Amino acid sequence: MNPPTSSPTTVVNFPSSLRKRKNSTDHTNSASGTSGTKKSRTQYADRRRKAKRPSDYHLTKDEVPKEAESTKAALELHIRALWGLPDQASVPPVVTDQDKARFVRRFSSESEVRSSVNSALDENTAYIAEAGRLAGALKDSPSPGSTIAKNIERITGPALKFALKTVASFGLLRWAPDVLGGDADSMYNLLHEYIALTTFQQAATAHAYAHMGLIVPLTDDFVLMRKLYRSFVFSYMHRIAKAEAKKPGSAKAAKQMIGVYKRRDALAKGRIDVLKAYGFNKQVLALASETEAHSDDDLPEGTEESAEAVYQIAEKEGRSEKVKKFFRMADEQRRRMAMRRNRHCRQERRRAEPATPRPSTLTVLPREVPLDWFEPAYFNDLSVRERAAYTAEGIYIALPLEKHCATWADCEKWKNLPRKEFMEKYEMEQLEQYEEESEEESSESEMEED
């Protein structure tokens, strides 16, 4: 994969009025000795080049061609494998001036870097031997539950060894671009870029990433590959490295939170699915439809992820005890449904409330839920404006009192009642527990908004 060649120089004929003004400006600059010299032009070009920010490299989802999504994922995996970063908590190593110095002296242009990468494997045999060990160590790295680590294991051995040997052939003990240095076009970073893109192209051609469904011809598109590479390395990984440098441990904490959010999303979806499967009405579905309506969970400090591990449930602020018990009952029904479909189905993680309640760090409340999602005392303590937001589209209750939904069989008795009958039988006695805003409070709230 070679970069596009430069296009021929185009001569532009300026109108005489603009040409005269341009000449006048040039004359003034020459007289002052500021910007007409080669040195000043070089300084200006350097300033423009150095001004590029990480956000300038970032590609949004819409900027990545649909057909290139799997190739993008494969390239990012290849980069992580070169870097030796087997999971989302892994942080790019810090690069020192000493690491970069010899490569600044060694190369003077991008074309030199490119040609060197294409003919590099004949040197540094001592490092190449070490590269074989690194490839094996990376595949054996302990990252339980990491999708990244599992995908790295699926890269064919020769392809990974070849990539790491190419790194070693330049006398590099490791592949480590300088993501915090701010210059993607430095000789040091260009070397790493060409190593990554060249070895990725060769690995793709050898079907090392066939399991990811990448489109091999796309790896010949240098412009696209460079954009994908720089977006990942100098935007995404830059952000991780910068956060870690500012606050050590932030990458690990971020990975844990990603897991927390994913588990909560899956929990919400599972509950909605079982409530729909049993034909509950839309009011009950509204209790569970927002992810924020559900509790999160995490492993106790120092506990490794495993089939035997028990996740501690965090206490969901504001949610009523009645709704909590109803959700847990729905979870049990979901597990039974799964067993009936397939007795060899994957075992769900075990969840339990800790002996000492642990408040959730996810404090955002659901926006559109029936009133009985809330514990009455909690709802009544909300501000007038907050309470009004939950009653603006109508006031209703989804579940009867706890004694009427203590078992799944109890729920069968009321879940399909006509709305009017449900209101008369179960709703009115509960609505009295929730305080609505008075006309006076409503007027004061409107005055504050004005």
N, C-alpha and C positions, 0 to 999 in steps of 0.2 A: 504494500500500500504506500503510494507516494503522494506527497502534497501536490496540488495543482500548480502548474507553472505560471509565472507572471504573464499578464497580458501585455501586448505592445503598448508603448507610450503613445498617448493621444495628444496632438497639438491643438490647443484651443486659441482661436483668434478673438481677442477681446475687442469690443467697440472702442473707438478712439477716445471717447470721454473717460471710459473706465481705464484704458491703457495709460492715459495721461496722469490720472490720479494715482494709479499704481506706481508709475515711474517716479512721481513726486514723493510718494511715501518711501520708496526704496532709497531715493536720494537723501531724504531726511535721516533715515535709519543709518545709512552709510556714514553720513557726516557725524552722527552721534557715536558711532562705533558700538551700537548695542545689539541690533538684531540682524544685521546684514552679513555677519561673519559665519563661517562654517561652524565655529564653536558654539555660537548662540543658537543656531538652528538645531544642532545636536542636543543642546541642553533642553530646548523646547520639546523636541521629540521624546527625550527621556522623561520629561515631566508628564507628557501625555500618556506614555506607556505605563509609568508607575502609578498613574491615577486610577487604574482599573481596580474595581472592588469585587469581592466575592459574589455579590449579587449580579454583577455583569456577566458572570459565567453561568448563572443559574438558568436551567431550562424548565419552563413550566410543563405540565402534563400535555397541554395543547400544542406545545412546540416540538414534541417528540412524535414523529410519524407513527401512526397506528401499527404499521407493519414492522417497525423497528423496536417495539416494546420488549419482545423476547430477547433481541440482540442486545439491547441496553442492559437487561437483567444479567445476561451472560457476561458482558463486559465488566459490570460492577463486581460480579463474583470473581472474575479473573483478577481484577485489581486487588480485591481483598486477599486472594490466594497469594499474589506476589508480595503483598504487604505483610502477610502473616496475621491477618485479623479475622479470626474464625467466628466472631459473633458481634452483635450490636453494641456490646459493652467494651469492645476492643478499641483502643485509641491509637492513632498514628504516632509513631515515635518522633521525638524531637530531633531536628536536624541542626547540627552545629556549623559554624563558619568553617571549621576544620574539615568537616565532611564535604563541604562544597568547594573548597579552595582549589584542589588539584584538578577538578573538572572545569573550573573557570579558565585555568591556564591551558588545559588540554584542547579545548574547542573554542573556535572563534566565530563559528556560524552554524546555523541550523542544518545546512547541507552536510557539513562535516559530521555532525551528530548522526544524521540519517545514514550516511554511508558507513560510519563506524559500527552502527548497530547491525547493519546487514552483513558485516564480515567480522564478527567479534569472537566467535567461539574457539579460536586457535590459541588464545592466551590465557594466563592466570589459571593453570590447571589445579593448583592447590585450592582455590576458591570453588572451582567446579566440583571437586570431590565433596566439599562441605555442602554444596547445593543439594546433592542427592540426599544427604542426611536431613536437611531442612524440609525437603518435600515429604519425606516419610514422617517427620515429627509433626508437620502441619496436618497431615491426614489423621494422625493419632491424637491430636490435641483434644483434651477433655472439655467439651462445651455441650453438656447435656441439654437436650431440647432445642438446640440452635439449628434452625433451618439452614443457615449459612454454612455451618460446619458439615451438615449432612450433604449439602450440594457440593462442597469442596471434595468430600470423600468420593463423589461420583465422577470427578474429573479423571480422565484416564492418566495413569501413572507417568508414561513417557511425556505427555504434553506438559504436565506440571513440572517435571524434572527439567525439560528443555527450557521452559520459561525461567526457572530459577538459575539454571546454568548460564543463560544469557546474561542475567544480572551479574553473576559471579565473574563472567568473562571480562567485565570492565573493572574488576578489582573492587567491586562493591560487596561488602559483607551482607548487605540487605538492600532490598528495594525500598527506598524511603524518600519520596518527593518532599520538597520543603513547602508544606501547605500553609505555613504561617509567615513565610517570607514575603508574600505579596507579589511575586513576579513569576507568572507561569512560563514566561519566555526566557528565563535565565538558562544558561547552558546546562546547568545541573538539572533543572526541571524538564528541559527539552529532552535530555538523555533518558530520563525516567519515562516520559511520555512515549517516545519512540520505542523503547524496550517493551512497554505495556501493549501498545497498539500492534507492533510487529509480531510479538509472541501470541497475542490474542488471535490475530489473523491466521497464523500458522496452526494454532490449536483448533480453531473453528474449521479450517480446511481438513484437519485430521479427524473431524467429528467428535472432538473431545467434549463439546457442549450440545451434542445431539439431543440429550435428554431435556434440554431447555427450549428446544424448538426454534433456535435462532436461524435467521436467513443468512447463509454463508456469503452470497454476493454483496450484502450490505457492508461487510467488513472491508471491502475495497473502496468504499466511499470515505475518503480521508477527511473531508470537511465534516461529515456527520459524525464519524468516530471521534474526531478531535473535540467536537462540541459536547458529545456525551461524556467523554473522558474528563474534560475540564469542569463540566457541571458537577460531576460526582466528586472529583478530587478537590477542586478549588472553591467549591460552594458548600456541598453537603459535608464532606469530611473536614473541610476547613472549620465549619461551624462546630463540629464535635471537638476537634483539637483545641479550638479557641476556648470553648466552655470548660474543657478539662484543665487547660492551663490556668484559667481564672479560678476554678473551683475543683480541685482534685476529687475524683469519685463521681462527678456529675454524669459521666457516660454510663456508669453502672446503674445509677439511680434512674436515668432516663430509660434504660432498657427494662428495668423493673416496672416502671410506670406504663410502658407500652404493653407489657404482659398484663398488668392490672386492667387496662382499658379493653384489651382484646377479650379477656375472660368475662368482663362485665357485659360486653356486647353480645358474646355467645350466650350468656345466661339470659339476657333479655329476649333474644331471638327464640331460644328454647322454650321459654315460658309463653310467649305469644303463640308459638306453634301448637303447644299442647292445649291452650285455651281455645284456639280455633278448632282443633281436632275434636274437642268435646262440645262444641257448639255454644259457647258462652256468648252473651249479647255484647253489643258494641260498648256499653258502659263499662263492663268488666274488662274488655280488651283495652280500653283507655287507661285503666290502672297500670298496665304493663307496657304500653306502646313506646314510651320514651326510655332511652337507656338510663337517664338520670333517676328513674324511679326505682332502680335496683341497687343492691349493695355490691361492693367490691370485696375482693379477698386477696390475701397474700400469704406466703409461707412465713413462719416465725423466723426471726433472725438466726442465721447460721444453719438453717435446714436446707438440704439439697433437694432439688426436684426429683421425684421418683413416684412410682405407682403407689407406694405406701404413705407418702407424705400427706399431711392433713393441712389444708389451707384455712387460715383463720378469717372468719367473716368480720368485716368492719361494720360498725353500727351506722346505719343510714339515718342521718339527721332528719327529724320531722315526720318520718313515716310511722303510721299507726301499727300497733302490735297486731291488730286484726289482719291488716294487709300483709304484714310480714309472714304470719302463720299460713295465710292463704297461698302465698307464693311458694313457701317451702313444701306445702302439700302438692302444689302443681309440679314442683321439681320431682317429687316421688312418682307421680303419675307419668311424667316424661320418661323417667328411667324404666318404668314398667313397660311403657309403649316400645321403647328401644329394644328391650329384651324379647318382647313378643315378635318383633320384626326380625331380629337376628340375635340368637343367644350367644354368638361370638362377637358381638359388637364391642367396640373399644370402651373400656371402663372409664367412667367420668372421674374427674378429680374429686377427692373427698373434701367436704366443707364442714366446718363446725364453728360454733361461737366460742371464743376463748373464755376462760374463767373470769377474767377481768375484761369488761367490754372495752373495745378499742374504737374510738371515733374515726370515721372515714376522713381521709384528707380530700376527698372529692365532695365538695360542699354545695355544688350547683344543684338546685332543685328542679324537678320536672316543671314544665310550663303549663301544660293543659291536662290536668288530672281531675277526677271526681274529688269532691271535698273529703270523702272518707279515706283518701290516701293519707291524709294528715291526721296526726293525733290532735283531737280538738284543742287541747291546751296550747299546743304549738301553733296551730293555725290562728287562734284568737290573739296570740302574742305578736303576730305579724303586723306590719304597718298597714294603715288604711289603704294605701295605694296597692300594696302587695295583695291584700285580701280581695280588693276590687278586681284585680287582674284574673283571679281564679273564679270569679262569679259573673264576669262581664258577659260571657256567652251562655249563661244559664247555670242554675244551681241544681245539682243532683248528686245522689249517692249510688255507688256501684254494688256494694255488698250489704247484706243484712247485718244485724248485730252478730258478734262473734259466736254466740251460742247456736246460730242458725247456719253457720258455715264451718263447723268444727271438723266435719269429715267430708269426704268427696260425695258420699251418699246424701248428706244434708244439702249439698249444693245442687244436686239433681232436682230437688223439690222446688227451687225458685229460679233457676238459671234461665228458663224459657217462659216465665210468666209475662203476660202483656205489661207494658210499661205502667199503665194506670193502676193495675192491680198491685204491682210491686210497690208503687209509691204509697198506696193506701195501707198496705200490710207492713212494709219494712222501712220506708224512707222517712216519713214525717217525724217519728220519734227520735231519729238521729240528727236531723237538721237542726233541731232545737239546741244541740250542743255546740254548733258553730255560729259564731257571731258575725252577722253581716254589718257592713258599714251603715251608719245612720245617715239621714239626709243632711244633718249638720256636719258630720265628718266628711261626707261627699262634697259639700259646698266648700269647706275649708281646703280640701285636697285640690279642688279645681282652682281656687284662688291662688294657691301656692304655685300651680303650674303656669298660671297667667303671669 
